[in-house]
Amino acid sequence: MKRQIINNCTKVLCILVLTFAAFNCSAQDSVKSPLVITLSYFSVNNTLPYLTVDAKTKKSGRFQPVMGAGIKLYLDKDSTGKGIGFIGKVITNVKGKAGTDIPYSLAQIWKSSSNHTFIAITDKTKQFDETSTEINIAKAKITIDTAEDKNIIATFSQFNGANWVPVKGVEIKIGIKRLASDLPISDEQSYTTDSLGQVKGEFKRNGLPGDEAGNIILVAKVEDNDQFGNLRIEKSILWGVKFVASKDFFRRALWASRFRSPIWLVFAAYGIIITVWGTLIYLIILLVKVRKLGRQEIKKNSSE
């Protein structure tokens, strides 16, 4: 009797635990996951900047990109906190990223102030509530020049509303533009501007391949600065080695196309193909002959 009571209590307890777990899971599912928006500012060669947006949400303890999120971008804001210059609306891709240039229609607003606020506002959906983020950017620029003995000088300046003034203490990277990334000009990874807003680095990548004329592209950049964002300037310079196209491209070689393969390889390949197919055809002919001989032998035995 006691054992039956214990079993019944155990069953009731299990049902209560499972019910509570199911209710807790459904409650968690009903709560919308917050959408996290990261806004970044980029300026290349001191032209009108562009913005990139990164959308992600936390699932199972990990941040995952959000595809198809609609985000409206604004330049600056009025006293009510709303954007006064509509930059555009972007939709995030499969990686949760999107980007757009600042249109020329907002160039006058851009030039009117030394500091700007960029605002990103997401659309409200079934999965996510409306959210917003903003970044404050001070207008700045980088210039790059060369000096004697292959030295490179980069100058960082900030616009104060009337003039461009040098900024001290900004970290600048100087490199050479390559296909995948930027190669540092020396062992130094970055430099810090002095009171004149300048950094100086020595070019130590002698013998680096350039274009047909020997030009390479020097790069000075500021990355992920809290006050100035991301800035980049490029300059072409004749410090590389001329690129000469190989004349062996159309010669016969193992790495060439099939029509430029070595003669011995062509004969070997076609010889193997002819031998294999010839053997198969010969065997088929023998089978046909054997079949004919068998039929003749059957007829001969039946006539006797």
Backbone as JSON, one array per atom type, in Angstrom:
{
  "sequence": "MKRQIINNCTKVLCILVLTFAAFNCSAQDSVKSPLVITLSYFSVNNTLPYLTVDAKTKKSGRFQPVMGAGIKLYLDKDSTGKGIGFIGKVITNVKGKAGTDIPYSLAQIWKSSSNHTFIAITDKTKQFDETSTEINIAKAKITIDTAEDKNIIATFSQFNGANWVPVKGVEIKIGIKRLASDLPISDEQSYTTDSLGQVKGEFKRNGLPGDEAGNIILVAKVEDNDQFGNLRIEKSILWGVKFVASKDFFRRALWASRFRSPIWLVFAAYGIIITVWGTLIYLIILLVKVRKLGRQEIKKNSSE",
  "N": [[0.83, -1.21, 0.0], [1.89, 1.22, 0.89], [3.94, 1.42, -0.99], [2.49, 1.81, -3.37], [1.32, 4.31, -2.87], [3.64, 5.88, -2.81], [4.52, 5.56, -5.44], [2.4, 6.81, -6.82], [2.65, 9.44, -5.89], [5.13, 10.04, -6.94], [4.6, 9.99, -9.69], [2.8, 12.14, -9.91], [4.49, 14.24, -9.15], [6.38, 14.18, -11.23], [4.72, 14.86, -13.38], [4.05, 17.49, -12.67], [6.59, 18.71, -12.74], [7.29, 18.43, -15.49], [5.2, 19.9, -16.63], [5.72, 22.46, -15.62], [8.22, 22.93, -16.8], [7.55, 22.93, -19.53], [5.84, 25.14, -19.59], [7.62, 27.13, -18.84], [9.42, 27.11, -21.01], [7.71, 27.87, -23.12], [7.07, 30.41, -22.26], [9.53, 31.66, -22.43], [9.94, 31.51, -25.19], [7.96, 33.22, -26.05], [8.94, 35.69, -25.41], [10.51, 38.32, -27.03], [13.62, 38.27, -28.7], [16.28, 40.55, -28.17], [17.34, 42.89, -30.66], [20.49, 43.63, -31.78], [22.26, 46.37, -32.86], [24.97, 47.56, -34.71], [26.67, 50.38, -35.69], [28.78, 51.78, -38.09], [31.26, 54.09, -39.28], [32.76, 55.29, -42.26], [35.34, 56.78, -44.17], [36.82, 57.4, -47.22], [39.61, 58.47, -48.94], [39.0, 61.09, -48.33], [36.44, 61.83, -49.21], [32.8, 62.07, -49.54], [31.46, 60.32, -46.81], [30.63, 56.84, -45.98], [28.3, 54.46, -44.55], [28.15, 51.52, -42.53], [26.18, 48.77, -41.36], [25.64, 46.45, -38.8], [23.74, 43.75, -37.89], [22.59, 41.73, -35.28], [21.58, 39.03, -33.1], [21.04, 37.41, -29.95], [21.16, 34.01, -29.53], [20.69, 30.94, -27.98], [22.8, 31.48, -26.27], [24.71, 32.59, -27.92], [25.81, 35.09, -30.23], [24.17, 35.7, -33.26], [24.02, 36.43, -36.78], [21.51, 38.56, -38.25], [19.38, 38.25, -40.86], [17.78, 40.16, -43.42], [16.85, 42.34, -41.99], [15.28, 45.45, -41.75], [16.55, 48.69, -41.85], [16.58, 52.07, -41.1], [18.43, 54.97, -41.9], [19.78, 57.98, -40.65], [21.01, 61.36, -40.81], [22.3, 63.43, -38.39], [20.19, 65.11, -35.87], [17.14, 66.62, -34.67], [15.73, 68.84, -32.14], [13.87, 67.14, -31.0], [15.01, 64.71, -31.13], [14.81, 63.24, -33.43], [15.86, 62.14, -36.71], [17.1, 64.47, -39.09], [18.06, 64.43, -41.63], [17.46, 62.21, -44.09], [19.16, 59.39, -44.88], [18.87, 56.87, -46.08], [17.34, 53.61, -46.56], [18.3, 50.39, -45.57], [18.77, 46.85, -46.12], [19.69, 44.06, -44.35], [22.12, 41.56, -45.24], [22.82, 38.01, -45.68], [24.83, 37.73, -43.86], [24.14, 39.49, -41.97], [24.79, 42.11, -42.46], [24.95, 45.43, -43.88], [25.18, 48.31, -46.03], [25.62, 51.78, -47.02], [26.09, 54.71, -49.06], [26.45, 58.17, -48.15], [24.11, 60.31, -49.49], [24.51, 62.79, -52.13], [22.7, 64.78, -51.88], [22.66, 65.46, -49.25], [24.99, 66.75, -48.84], [25.36, 69.45, -48.23], [24.38, 69.67, -45.61], [26.22, 68.03, -44.42], [28.6, 69.5, -44.77], [28.11, 71.67, -43.2], [28.7, 71.51, -40.5], [31.07, 70.63, -37.92], [30.84, 68.4, -36.42], [28.91, 65.45, -36.35], [25.96, 63.44, -36.04], [25.04, 60.14, -36.5], [22.26, 58.13, -37.1], [20.59, 55.07, -36.56], [17.66, 53.24, -37.13], [15.64, 50.53, -36.53], [13.15, 48.47, -38.19], [9.99, 47.52, -36.8], [9.14, 44.23, -36.14], [7.64, 40.89, -36.16], [9.43, 39.34, -34.84], [11.28, 41.08, -33.65], [11.43, 44.02, -31.63], [11.19, 47.58, -32.29], [14.28, 49.22, -32.49], [17.07, 51.37, -31.81], [20.16, 53.04, -32.59], [23.07, 55.13, -32.3], [25.86, 57.09, -33.48], [28.45, 59.4, -32.72], [30.36, 61.53, -34.65], [33.36, 63.21, -35.29], [34.38, 65.48, -37.73], [37.06, 64.72, -39.81], [40.27, 64.32, -41.49], [42.77, 62.63, -43.48], [46.01, 63.14, -44.77], [48.57, 62.18, -47.05], [52.01, 61.93, -47.77], [55.28, 61.85, -49.36], [58.77, 61.67, -48.48], [62.37, 62.28, -48.47], [64.65, 59.48, -48.92], [62.78, 57.45, -49.05], [60.76, 57.85, -47.11], [57.61, 58.11, -45.45], [55.04, 60.33, -44.82], [52.26, 60.93, -42.87], [49.46, 62.92, -42.2], [47.16, 63.92, -39.77], [44.14, 65.6, -39.44], [41.64, 67.68, -37.88], [38.44, 69.13, -38.4], [37.48, 72.24, -37.25], [35.31, 73.83, -37.65], [36.03, 76.11, -38.95], [38.7, 75.91, -39.77], [41.23, 73.45, -40.59], [42.73, 71.62, -38.15], [45.66, 70.2, -36.6], [45.76, 66.98, -34.97], [46.71, 65.46, -32.02], [47.99, 62.32, -30.81], [46.6, 60.31, -32.2], [46.16, 57.1, -33.49], [47.69, 55.77, -36.29], [47.85, 53.7, -39.12], [50.21, 52.7, -41.55], [50.62, 51.47, -44.76], [50.91, 49.21, -47.6], [48.78, 48.78, -50.29], [47.45, 45.72, -51.05], [46.2, 42.72, -52.69], [44.54, 41.16, -50.95], [44.76, 42.34, -48.39], [46.17, 45.08, -46.45], [49.62, 45.63, -46.53], [52.02, 46.19, -44.05], [54.42, 48.9, -44.08], [56.79, 48.51, -42.84], [58.34, 46.89, -40.01], [56.94, 48.07, -37.99], [53.68, 48.28, -36.76], [51.83, 50.3, -36.31], [51.52, 53.9, -35.89], [51.74, 56.86, -33.82], [50.3, 60.05, -33.8], [52.05, 63.2, -33.58], [52.42, 66.46, -32.01], [52.01, 68.0, -34.21], [50.22, 66.6, -35.6], [51.25, 64.57, -37.16], [52.73, 61.58, -38.5], [55.57, 59.52, -39.14], [57.03, 57.2, -41.28], [59.31, 54.67, -42.37], [59.84, 53.3, -45.55], [60.23, 49.96, -46.12], [59.87, 47.88, -47.81], [61.28, 47.01, -50.16], [61.58, 45.96, -53.56], [59.06, 45.03, -53.94], [56.43, 43.77, -55.91], [54.83, 45.76, -58.42], [52.56, 47.51, -60.59], [52.34, 47.47, -64.22], [53.91, 49.68, -64.72], [55.36, 49.88, -62.45], [54.17, 51.01, -60.24], [52.99, 51.29, -56.9], [50.48, 51.27, -54.3], [50.26, 53.41, -51.67], [49.01, 53.45, -48.34], [47.32, 55.12, -45.76], [45.7, 54.89, -42.7], [43.03, 55.1, -40.29], [41.55, 53.19, -37.83], [38.48, 52.15, -36.43], [38.16, 54.26, -34.55], [36.94, 55.9, -31.71], [36.13, 58.55, -31.77], [36.52, 59.52, -34.37], [35.9, 57.53, -36.19], [36.35, 55.42, -39.03], [38.94, 56.06, -41.19], [40.58, 56.56, -44.34], [43.24, 56.92, -46.65], [44.7, 56.99, -49.89], [47.6, 56.7, -52.0], [49.31, 56.71, -55.04], [52.53, 55.53, -55.94], [55.8, 55.4, -57.41], [57.41, 53.07, -56.5], [57.62, 50.39, -56.72], [58.35, 47.16, -58.26], [58.44, 46.68, -61.72], [55.8, 45.0, -63.33], [56.1, 42.2, -65.29], [54.71, 40.36, -67.76], [54.66, 36.84, -68.01], [56.31, 35.15, -70.62], [56.16, 32.54, -71.08], [53.66, 31.56, -70.93], [52.09, 30.63, -73.07], [53.49, 28.48, -73.9], [54.18, 24.93, -74.23], [53.51, 23.05, -71.37], [53.37, 21.32, -68.19], [51.59, 22.6, -66.5], [50.0, 24.04, -68.16], [47.09, 24.71, -70.29], [44.89, 22.15, -71.66], [45.25, 22.1, -74.39], [47.8, 22.97, -74.62], [49.46, 21.09, -73.6], [52.39, 19.02, -72.94], [53.96, 17.29, -75.7], [54.72, 14.57, -75.35], [53.09, 13.88, -73.21], [50.56, 14.12, -74.34], [50.65, 12.09, -76.34], [50.98, 9.88, -74.64], [48.6, 9.92, -73.12], [46.55, 9.69, -75.1], [47.41, 7.29, -76.18], [46.97, 5.44, -74.09], [44.18, 5.64, -73.93], [43.42, 4.69, -76.49], [44.45, 2.09, -76.36], [42.97, 0.91, -74.26], [40.26, 1.15, -75.16], [40.56, -0.21, -77.58], [41.16, -2.81, -76.71], [38.73, -3.47, -75.44], [36.95, -3.39, -77.62], [38.05, -5.44, -79.2], [37.57, -7.66, -77.53], [34.77, -7.7, -77.61], [34.35, -8.32, -80.29], [35.43, -10.94, -80.34], [33.56, -12.2, -78.65], [31.26, -12.06, -80.23], [32.05, -13.68, -82.4], [32.37, -16.16, -81.1], [29.73, -16.6, -80.38], [28.53, -16.9, -82.9], [29.87, -19.2, -83.84], [28.91, -21.02, -81.99], [26.16, -21.11, -82.63], [26.33, -22.19, -85.2], [27.38, -24.69, -84.62], [25.3, -25.8, -83.19], [23.25, -25.98, -85.16], [24.52, -27.8, -86.89], [24.65, -30.12, -85.33], [21.92, -30.59, -85.0], [21.09, -31.19, -87.6], [22.31, -33.58, -88.13]],
  "CA": [[0.0, 0.0, 0.0], [2.79, 2.37, 0.94], [4.64, 1.51, -2.27], [1.57, 2.37, -4.35], [1.21, 5.74, -2.58], [4.89, 6.52, -3.23], [4.52, 5.6, -6.91], [1.45, 7.84, -7.26], [3.25, 10.76, -5.6], [6.23, 10.23, -7.91], [4.0, 10.32, -10.98], [2.27, 13.51, -9.83], [5.63, 15.15, -9.13], [6.94, 14.21, -12.59], [3.8, 15.63, -14.23], [4.19, 18.9, -12.3], [7.88, 19.19, -13.24], [7.2, 18.53, -16.94], [4.29, 21.02, -16.94], [6.43, 23.7, -15.33], [9.27, 23.09, -17.81], [6.9, 23.32, -20.79], [5.35, 26.51, -19.42], [8.78, 28.02, -18.83], [9.94, 27.2, -22.38], [6.78, 28.66, -23.92], [7.2, 31.81, -21.83], [10.77, 32.17, -23.0], [9.75, 31.66, -26.63], [7.09, 34.35, -26.33], [9.71, 36.92, -25.23], [11.28, 38.64, -28.22], [15.05, 38.47, -28.5], [16.67, 41.91, -28.56], [18.14, 43.05, -31.88], [21.65, 44.46, -31.5], [22.68, 47.07, -34.07], [26.26, 48.25, -34.64], [26.78, 51.36, -36.77], [30.18, 52.16, -38.32], [31.47, 55.23, -40.18], [33.95, 55.13, -43.09], [35.67, 57.85, -45.12], [37.93, 56.98, -48.07], [40.18, 59.54, -49.77], [38.42, 62.38, -47.92], [35.21, 62.11, -49.95], [31.61, 61.85, -48.71], [31.62, 59.01, -46.16], [29.55, 55.85, -46.07], [27.99, 53.8, -43.29], [27.84, 50.09, -42.53], [25.34, 48.35, -40.24], [25.75, 45.03, -38.44], [22.59, 43.36, -37.06], [22.73, 40.39, -34.71], [20.78, 38.74, -31.92], [21.62, 36.35, -29.14], [20.38, 32.78, -29.49], [21.4, 29.82, -27.34], [24.02, 31.96, -25.65], [25.67, 33.06, -28.92], [25.3, 36.09, -31.15], [24.03, 35.22, -34.63], [23.6, 37.51, -37.68], [20.09, 38.64, -38.59], [19.2, 38.55, -42.28], [16.52, 40.77, -43.81], [16.42, 43.4, -41.07], [15.17, 46.76, -42.37], [17.14, 49.71, -40.99], [16.57, 53.42, -41.67], [19.61, 55.72, -41.47], [19.58, 59.43, -40.65], [22.13, 62.23, -40.49], [21.98, 64.44, -37.38], [18.85, 65.05, -35.3], [16.62, 67.9, -34.19], [15.52, 68.91, -30.7], [13.04, 66.03, -30.55], [15.78, 63.48, -31.2], [14.56, 62.55, -34.69], [16.8, 62.49, -37.75], [16.66, 65.54, -40.0], [18.51, 64.11, -42.99], [17.25, 60.79, -44.35], [20.22, 58.85, -45.73], [18.31, 55.78, -46.85], [16.97, 52.39, -45.84], [19.09, 49.24, -46.01], [18.32, 45.53, -45.7], [20.87, 43.27, -44.06], [22.29, 40.34, -46.03], [22.87, 36.76, -44.92], [25.8, 37.91, -42.78], [23.63, 40.51, -41.06], [25.48, 43.36, -42.76], [24.43, 46.28, -44.96], [25.91, 49.57, -46.09], [25.15, 52.75, -48.0], [26.79, 55.98, -49.1], [25.68, 59.36, -47.84], [23.78, 60.91, -50.8], [24.99, 64.15, -52.36], [21.66, 65.73, -51.45], [22.95, 65.84, -47.86], [26.34, 67.3, -48.78], [25.34, 70.76, -47.58], [24.27, 69.41, -44.17], [27.51, 67.46, -44.02], [29.62, 70.56, -44.73], [27.7, 72.77, -42.33], [29.1, 71.32, -39.11], [32.29, 69.85, -37.71], [30.45, 67.17, -35.72], [27.64, 64.92, -36.85], [25.4, 62.25, -35.41], [24.4, 59.21, -37.42], [21.22, 57.39, -36.37], [20.03, 53.87, -37.21], [16.41, 52.82, -36.5], [15.19, 49.29, -37.16], [11.71, 48.27, -38.32], [9.37, 46.63, -35.84], [8.66, 43.0, -36.77], [7.11, 39.9, -35.23], [10.54, 38.8, -34.06], [12.05, 42.09, -32.93], [10.87, 45.34, -31.41], [11.96, 48.67, -32.87], [15.44, 49.61, -31.71], [17.86, 52.41, -32.47], [21.5, 53.31, -32.09], [23.66, 56.3, -32.95], [27.28, 57.35, -33.24], [28.85, 60.78, -32.9], [31.6, 61.56, -35.41], [33.98, 64.5, -35.55], [34.87, 65.5, -39.1], [38.52, 64.7, -39.86], [40.83, 63.85, -42.75], [44.17, 62.21, -43.48], [46.79, 63.4, -45.98], [49.77, 61.35, -47.09], [53.04, 62.48, -48.64], [56.55, 61.14, -49.28], [59.95, 62.48, -48.24], [63.61, 61.66, -48.92], [65.0, 58.16, -48.41], [61.57, 56.63, -49.02], [59.98, 58.05, -45.89], [56.21, 58.43, -45.69], [54.5, 61.22, -43.78], [50.8, 61.02, -42.85], [49.0, 64.01, -41.33], [45.77, 63.79, -39.37], [43.59, 66.91, -39.08], [40.24, 67.74, -37.52], [37.8, 70.39, -38.8], [36.9, 72.89, -36.07], [34.25, 74.72, -38.08], [36.6, 77.13, -39.83], [39.98, 75.46, -40.29], [41.68, 72.11, -40.28], [43.77, 71.71, -37.13], [46.26, 68.9, -36.34], [45.3, 66.27, -33.77], [47.77, 64.66, -31.4], [47.61, 61.09, -30.11], [45.76, 59.43, -33.0], [46.9, 55.94, -34.0], [47.58, 55.65, -37.75], [48.58, 52.59, -39.74], [50.7, 53.0, -42.89], [50.91, 50.22, -45.45], [50.83, 49.12, -49.06], [47.56, 48.09, -50.68], [47.62, 44.47, -51.79], [44.94, 42.15, -53.15], [43.69, 40.69, -49.85], [44.79, 43.26, -47.25], [47.23, 46.07, -46.53], [50.89, 45.16, -45.99], [52.74, 47.28, -43.38], [55.62, 49.35, -44.8], [57.95, 48.04, -42.09], [57.95, 46.04, -38.88], [56.01, 48.84, -37.15], [52.29, 48.05, -37.14], [51.08, 51.56, -36.25], [52.25, 55.08, -35.42], [50.9, 57.81, -33.09], [50.57, 61.41, -34.27], [52.68, 64.14, -32.65], [51.69, 67.72, -31.82], [51.68, 68.52, -35.54], [49.28, 65.67, -36.22], [51.97, 63.82, -38.17], [53.52, 60.37, -38.22], [56.57, 59.3, -40.18], [57.48, 55.82, -41.36], [60.28, 54.36, -43.43], [59.41, 52.23, -46.45], [61.25, 48.9, -46.12], [59.4, 46.76, -48.65], [61.91, 47.14, -51.48], [61.41, 44.79, -54.41], [57.66, 44.6, -53.94], [55.87, 43.9, -57.26], [53.83, 46.77, -58.67], [51.84, 47.31, -61.84], [53.22, 47.44, -65.39], [54.84, 50.81, -64.64], [56.08, 49.81, -61.18], [53.47, 51.77, -59.21], [52.29, 50.64, -55.8], [49.55, 52.2, -53.65], [50.48, 53.61, -50.25], [47.76, 53.6, -47.59], [47.32, 55.57, -44.37], [44.33, 54.66, -42.24], [42.63, 55.07, -38.88], [40.53, 52.14, -37.73], [37.63, 52.01, -35.24], [38.4, 55.32, -33.58], [35.67, 56.26, -31.08], [35.77, 59.93, -32.08], [36.62, 59.85, -35.79], [35.46, 56.42, -37.02], [37.35, 54.77, -39.88], [39.37, 56.92, -42.29], [41.58, 55.92, -45.19], [43.73, 57.72, -47.78], [45.58, 56.21, -50.75], [48.45, 57.48, -52.89], [50.12, 55.87, -55.93], [53.93, 55.94, -55.95], [56.61, 54.55, -58.28], [58.4, 52.42, -55.67], [57.54, 48.95, -56.9], [59.03, 46.51, -59.38], [57.54, 46.56, -62.86], [55.24, 43.68, -63.58], [56.35, 41.72, -66.65], [53.94, 39.14, -68.0], [55.49, 35.71, -68.41], [56.17, 34.77, -72.03], [56.04, 31.09, -71.14], [52.28, 31.17, -70.68], [51.54, 29.91, -74.2], [54.34, 27.34, -74.24], [53.7, 23.65, -73.72], [54.0, 22.75, -70.03], [52.45, 20.49, -67.42], [50.59, 23.45, -65.85], [49.26, 24.75, -69.19], [45.79, 24.13, -70.64], [45.01, 20.84, -72.33], [45.72, 22.28, -75.75], [49.21, 23.31, -74.54], [50.15, 20.03, -72.85], [53.57, 18.49, -73.64], [53.66, 16.3, -76.74], [54.82, 13.21, -74.8], [51.92, 13.62, -72.38], [49.42, 13.94, -75.25], [50.75, 10.75, -76.92], [50.76, 8.88, -73.59], [47.18, 9.9, -72.76], [45.77, 9.1, -76.2], [47.82, 5.88, -76.32], [46.25, 4.66, -73.08], [42.77, 5.59, -74.32], [43.27, 3.8, -77.66], [44.72, 0.71, -75.94], [41.84, 0.41, -73.46], [39.08, 0.96, -76.03], [40.88, -1.27, -78.55], [41.01, -4.1, -76.03], [37.3, -3.72, -75.25], [36.35, -3.71, -78.94], [38.54, -6.77, -79.58], [36.84, -8.66, -76.74], [33.4, -7.77, -78.12], [34.41, -9.06, -81.56], [35.62, -12.35, -80.01], [32.3, -12.73, -78.14], [30.36, -12.23, -81.38], [32.51, -14.86, -83.14], [32.06, -17.34, -80.31], [28.28, -16.82, -80.47], [28.24, -17.43, -84.23], [30.35, -20.59, -83.88], [27.99, -21.84, -81.18], [24.93, -21.34, -83.41], [26.65, -23.11, -86.3], [27.57, -26.03, -84.06], [23.95, -26.3, -82.84], [22.61, -26.36, -86.42], [25.17, -28.97, -87.42], [24.24, -31.28, -84.54], [20.52, -30.88, -85.22], [20.91, -31.76, -88.93], [22.76, -34.97, -88.08]],
  "C": [[0.86, 1.26, 0.0], [3.52, 2.56, -0.38], [3.76, 2.14, -3.34], [1.4, 3.87, -4.15], [2.45, 6.49, -3.05], [4.95, 6.64, -4.75], [3.58, 6.68, -7.43], [2.01, 9.24, -7.03], [4.37, 11.07, -6.58], [5.68, 10.63, -9.27], [3.47, 11.75, -11.0], [3.39, 14.53, -9.87], [6.25, 15.29, -10.52], [6.06, 15.04, -13.52], [3.93, 17.12, -13.95], [5.49, 19.49, -12.85], [7.84, 19.39, -14.74], [6.31, 19.7, -17.35], [4.99, 22.35, -16.73], [7.5, 23.97, -16.37], [8.68, 23.55, -19.14], [6.41, 24.75, -20.73], [6.51, 27.51, -19.47], [9.35, 28.2, -20.23], [9.04, 28.06, -23.26], [6.86, 30.13, -23.56], [8.45, 32.44, -22.4], [10.64, 32.4, -24.5], [8.92, 32.88, -26.96], [7.81, 35.67, -26.17], [10.58, 37.14, -26.46], [12.76, 38.82, -27.86], [15.43, 39.88, -28.94], [17.55, 41.91, -29.8], [19.25, 44.05, -31.58], [22.16, 45.05, -32.8], [24.02, 47.78, -33.81], [26.41, 49.11, -35.89], [28.24, 51.81, -36.88], [30.27, 53.21, -39.42], [32.79, 55.04, -40.93], [34.1, 56.34, -44.02], [36.92, 57.43, -45.88], [38.33, 58.13, -48.97], [39.46, 60.88, -49.56], [37.22, 62.8, -48.77], [34.03, 61.95, -49.0], [31.67, 60.44, -48.11], [30.47, 58.06, -46.48], [29.44, 55.13, -44.74], [27.79, 52.3, -43.51], [27.07, 49.75, -41.25], [25.51, 46.86, -40.05], [24.62, 44.69, -37.48], [22.78, 41.93, -36.57], [21.83, 40.26, -33.49], [21.37, 37.53, -31.21], [20.67, 35.16, -29.08], [21.24, 31.65, -28.93], [22.75, 30.26, -26.8], [25.05, 32.5, -26.62], [25.01, 34.1, -29.81], [25.3, 35.52, -32.57], [23.54, 36.36, -35.52], [22.11, 37.41, -38.01], [19.97, 39.09, -40.05], [17.83, 39.2, -42.51], [16.01, 41.84, -42.87], [16.41, 44.74, -41.81], [15.62, 47.85, -41.41], [17.14, 51.04, -41.72], [17.71, 54.22, -41.05], [19.36, 57.21, -41.64], [20.89, 60.13, -40.32], [21.66, 63.35, -39.58], [20.54, 64.3, -36.88], [18.45, 66.42, -34.77], [16.41, 67.84, -32.67], [14.68, 67.77, -30.14], [13.78, 64.69, -30.59], [15.58, 62.69, -32.48], [15.55, 63.03, -35.75], [16.24, 63.55, -38.68], [17.09, 65.29, -41.43], [18.41, 62.62, -43.24], [18.31, 60.29, -45.33], [19.68, 57.74, -46.63], [17.95, 54.61, -45.95], [17.73, 51.22, -46.43], [18.47, 47.96, -45.45], [19.56, 44.66, -45.5], [20.9, 41.98, -44.89], [22.39, 39.12, -45.12], [23.86, 36.84, -43.77], [25.34, 38.97, -41.77], [24.23, 41.87, -41.28], [24.8, 44.1, -43.9], [25.22, 47.58, -44.92], [25.33, 50.48, -47.15], [26.01, 54.0, -47.93], [25.87, 57.1, -48.63], [25.38, 60.09, -49.15], [24.27, 62.36, -50.89], [23.95, 65.2, -51.98], [21.87, 66.21, -50.02], [24.34, 66.44, -47.71], [26.38, 68.63, -48.04], [25.22, 70.6, -46.06], [25.59, 68.88, -43.64], [28.58, 68.55, -43.87], [29.32, 71.63, -43.69], [28.21, 72.66, -40.9], [30.37, 70.48, -39.03], [32.02, 68.55, -36.98], [29.07, 66.73, -36.2], [27.25, 63.67, -36.06], [24.7, 61.41, -36.46], [23.49, 58.29, -36.61], [20.74, 56.22, -37.21], [18.81, 53.42, -36.43], [15.9, 51.59, -37.25], [13.66, 49.27, -37.27], [11.21, 47.32, -37.24], [8.79, 45.43, -36.58], [8.09, 42.07, -35.71], [8.21, 39.35, -34.32], [11.21, 39.84, -33.17], [11.25, 43.38, -32.77], [11.74, 46.39, -32.11], [13.1, 49.05, -31.93], [16.24, 50.64, -32.49], [19.23, 52.52, -31.83], [22.05, 54.51, -32.84], [25.13, 56.4, -32.61], [27.54, 58.82, -33.51], [30.24, 60.82, -33.53], [32.08, 63.0, -35.57], [34.61, 64.45, -36.94], [36.39, 65.63, -39.11], [38.98, 64.2, -41.22], [42.29, 63.43, -42.54], [44.79, 62.64, -44.81], [48.06, 62.57, -45.9], [50.73, 61.93, -48.11], [54.32, 61.68, -48.44], [57.69, 62.14, -49.08], [61.19, 61.73, -48.74], [63.82, 60.31, -48.25], [63.78, 57.27, -48.2], [60.87, 56.67, -47.64], [58.57, 58.5, -46.26], [55.69, 59.24, -44.51], [52.99, 61.27, -43.94], [50.4, 62.07, -41.82], [47.52, 63.85, -41.05], [45.27, 65.14, -38.87], [42.11, 66.8, -38.78], [39.69, 69.11, -37.89], [37.1, 71.0, -37.58], [35.78, 73.86, -36.41], [34.72, 75.8, -39.02], [37.87, 76.65, -40.5], [40.23, 74.01, -39.92], [42.86, 72.22, -39.32], [44.33, 70.31, -36.86], [45.78, 68.3, -35.03], [46.43, 65.37, -33.28], [47.19, 63.4, -30.78], [46.69, 60.16, -30.87], [46.62, 58.31, -33.59], [46.62, 55.77, -35.49], [48.41, 54.46, -38.21], [48.96, 53.0, -41.17], [51.09, 51.7, -43.55], [50.85, 50.36, -46.95], [49.6, 48.28, -49.4], [47.9, 46.86, -51.5], [46.23, 43.89, -52.08], [44.02, 41.79, -51.99], [43.64, 41.67, -48.69], [45.92, 44.26, -47.47], [48.48, 45.53, -45.84], [51.62, 46.32, -45.32], [54.02, 47.63, -44.14], [56.9, 48.89, -44.11], [57.45, 47.13, -40.97], [56.99, 46.75, -37.93], [54.58, 48.64, -37.66], [51.48, 49.34, -37.16], [51.97, 52.66, -35.69], [51.25, 56.02, -34.72], [51.29, 59.23, -33.47], [51.17, 62.27, -33.16], [51.84, 65.42, -32.55], [51.32, 68.38, -33.14], [50.69, 67.63, -36.27], [49.92, 64.75, -37.24], [52.59, 62.54, -37.6], [54.46, 60.16, -39.4], [57.04, 57.86, -40.12], [58.39, 55.6, -42.54], [59.8, 53.16, -44.24], [60.53, 51.2, -46.55], [60.84, 47.7, -46.96], [59.96, 46.89, -50.05], [61.77, 45.83, -52.25], [60.0, 44.27, -54.47], [57.07, 44.78, -55.35], [54.8, 44.98, -57.33], [53.05, 46.48, -59.94], [52.84, 47.33, -63.0], [54.24, 48.58, -65.39], [55.67, 50.78, -63.37], [55.42, 50.58, -60.06], [52.89, 50.85, -58.15], [51.42, 51.7, -55.12], [49.84, 52.23, -52.16], [49.15, 53.91, -49.56], [48.07, 54.12, -46.2], [45.89, 55.49, -43.87], [44.22, 54.72, -40.72], [41.46, 54.11, -38.77], [39.82, 52.18, -36.38], [37.97, 53.03, -34.15], [37.06, 55.78, -33.02], [35.21, 57.66, -31.47], [35.68, 60.21, -33.57], [36.16, 58.71, -36.72], [36.61, 55.77, -37.78], [37.67, 55.69, -41.05], [40.52, 56.26, -43.04], [41.94, 56.85, -46.34], [44.72, 56.86, -48.57], [46.37, 57.13, -51.68], [49.31, 56.53, -53.71], [51.54, 56.43, -56.01], [54.75, 54.92, -56.74], [57.75, 53.92, -57.48], [58.4, 50.9, -55.82], [58.36, 48.46, -58.07], [58.02, 46.33, -60.51], [57.08, 45.12, -63.04], [55.45, 43.32, -65.05], [55.62, 40.4, -66.82], [54.86, 38.03, -68.51], [55.21, 35.33, -69.86], [56.02, 33.26, -72.18], [54.6, 30.61, -71.0], [51.73, 30.3, -71.8], [52.44, 28.76, -74.66], [53.76, 26.07, -73.63], [54.35, 23.36, -72.37], [52.95, 21.95, -69.28], [51.32, 21.31, -66.79], [49.76, 24.24, -66.86], [47.9, 24.09, -69.43], [45.98, 22.86, -71.46], [45.51, 20.95, -73.75], [47.2, 22.67, -75.8], [49.99, 22.29, -73.71], [51.37, 19.56, -73.63], [53.2, 17.37, -74.62], [53.69, 14.88, -76.18], [53.62, 12.86, -73.93], [50.68, 13.39, -73.23], [49.44, 12.53, -75.84], [50.49, 9.68, -75.87], [49.28, 8.77, -73.25], [46.34, 9.25, -73.85], [46.15, 7.65, -76.43], [47.09, 4.99, -75.34], [44.77, 4.53, -73.46], [42.55, 4.62, -75.47], [43.47, 2.35, -77.25], [43.52, 0.13, -75.18], [40.62, 0.16, -74.34], [39.33, -0.11, -77.09], [40.72, -2.64, -77.95], [39.54, -4.45, -75.84], [36.63, -4.1, -76.57], [36.77, -5.1, -79.41], [37.81, -7.87, -78.82], [35.4, -8.81, -77.23], [33.37, -8.55, -79.43], [34.57, -10.56, -81.31], [34.33, -12.98, -79.49], [31.31, -12.96, -79.27], [30.75, -13.47, -82.18], [32.18, -16.15, -82.42], [30.57, -17.66, -80.39], [27.91, -17.41, -81.83], [28.68, -18.89, -84.35], [29.43, -21.52, -83.1], [26.71, -22.14, -81.94], [25.17, -22.32, -84.54], [26.77, -24.54, -85.79], [26.21, -26.63, -83.69], [23.2, -26.77, -84.1], [23.18, -27.65, -86.97], [24.72, -30.24, -86.66], [22.77, -31.63, -84.78], [20.26, -31.5, -86.59], [21.34, -33.21, -88.97], [21.74, -35.84, -87.34]]
}
